[in-house]
């Protein structure tokens, strides 16, 4: 078992891990977007948009759920699945 103060700190860290994920998502969306001088085809761009959206939304959901679980454990609330 981890101390409650450590759990609350780790909960904050897990929630803060979402910000770099959002930054990376935005950067990848910028890179994938076609420009007037060139770039990828529109079909490939759409597939990349959808794939990156699914991947990053799943990662963000996992990070936020883990943060919520650590926060509950720091308060002494234990939920069984």
Backbone torsions as a table, in degrees:
resi	resn	phi	psi	omega
1	UNK	NA	144.7	178.5
2	UNK	-101.5	148.3	179.4
3	UNK	-62.0	147.3	-178.7
4	UNK	-58.9	-36.4	178.8
5	UNK	-66.1	-37.8	177.8
6	UNK	-67.5	-39.5	177.7
7	UNK	-62.7	-41.6	179.8
8	UNK	-67.5	-36.2	176.6
9	UNK	-66.5	-43.9	178.9
10	UNK	-66.4	-31.1	175.5
11	UNK	-63.3	-42.2	177.9
12	UNK	-66.0	-40.1	179.2
13	UNK	-64.7	-41.2	179.4
14	UNK	-66.0	-37.0	177.1
15	UNK	-70.3	-35.6	179.8
16	UNK	-72.4	-17.7	178.6
17	UNK	-68.5	-13.0	179.4
18	UNK	-71.8	-33.1	-176.8
19	UNK	-61.8	-47.4	176.0
20	UNK	-63.8	-32.4	176.7
21	UNK	-64.0	-41.6	177.7
22	UNK	-66.3	-37.4	176.9
23	UNK	-65.0	-42.8	177.7
24	UNK	-66.0	-37.8	176.9
25	UNK	-61.9	-46.0	178.6
26	UNK	-62.7	-40.3	178.0
27	UNK	-63.5	-43.9	179.5
28	UNK	-66.5	-35.7	176.9
29	UNK	-65.8	-36.8	177.9
30	UNK	-67.2	-40.7	-178.9
31	UNK	-68.0	-38.1	-175.8
32	UNK	-74.6	-26.5	-176.2
33	UNK	-64.2	127.2	179.4
34	UNK	-70.0	148.2	179.1
35	UNK	-108.3	166.3	178.3
36	UNK	-63.6	-24.9	-178.1
37	UNK	-91.0	-4.0	179.7
38	UNK	157.0	-167.7	179.9
39	UNK	126.7	-165.8	-178.1
40	UNK	-82.3	164.2	175.7
41	UNK	-70.1	160.2	-176.6
42	UNK	-66.5	-33.3	179.1
43	UNK	-66.9	-44.8	179.0
44	UNK	-65.9	-37.4	177.8
45	UNK	-62.4	-44.3	179.4
46	UNK	-63.5	-41.5	178.2
47	UNK	-63.6	-40.9	177.7
48	UNK	-65.4	-41.0	176.4
49	UNK	-56.9	-49.3	-177.8
50	UNK	-65.2	-45.3	-177.9
51	UNK	-63.9	-46.7	179.8
52	UNK	-65.0	-36.1	178.7
53	UNK	-64.7	-45.4	178.4
54	UNK	-63.6	-45.7	-177.4
55	UNK	-63.3	-49.7	-176.1
56	UNK	-72.7	-32.8	176.6
57	UNK	-67.6	-36.8	176.7
58	UNK	-65.2	-43.3	178.7
59	UNK	-63.6	-39.5	179.6
60	UNK	-68.4	-40.4	178.0
61	UNK	-62.5	-42.9	178.8
62	UNK	-63.2	-43.9	-179.6
63	UNK	-64.1	-41.8	179.9
64	UNK	-70.4	-37.3	176.5
65	UNK	-66.2	-39.5	177.7
66	UNK	-65.0	-39.6	177.0
67	UNK	-63.2	-43.1	179.0
68	UNK	-64.1	-39.7	179.1
69	UNK	-64.4	-43.5	178.1
70	UNK	-65.5	-36.6	178.5
71	UNK	-65.4	-42.6	177.6
72	UNK	-63.9	-41.3	-179.8
73	UNK	-65.8	-34.0	177.4
74	UNK	-66.7	-30.8	178.3
75	UNK	-83.8	-7.4	179.3
76	UNK	90.4	11.2	178.4
77	UNK	-94.8	120.0	-179.8
78	UNK	-114.8	119.0	177.9
79	UNK	-110.6	131.3	176.5
80	UNK	-93.2	143.9	-178.5
81	UNK	-70.6	NA	NA
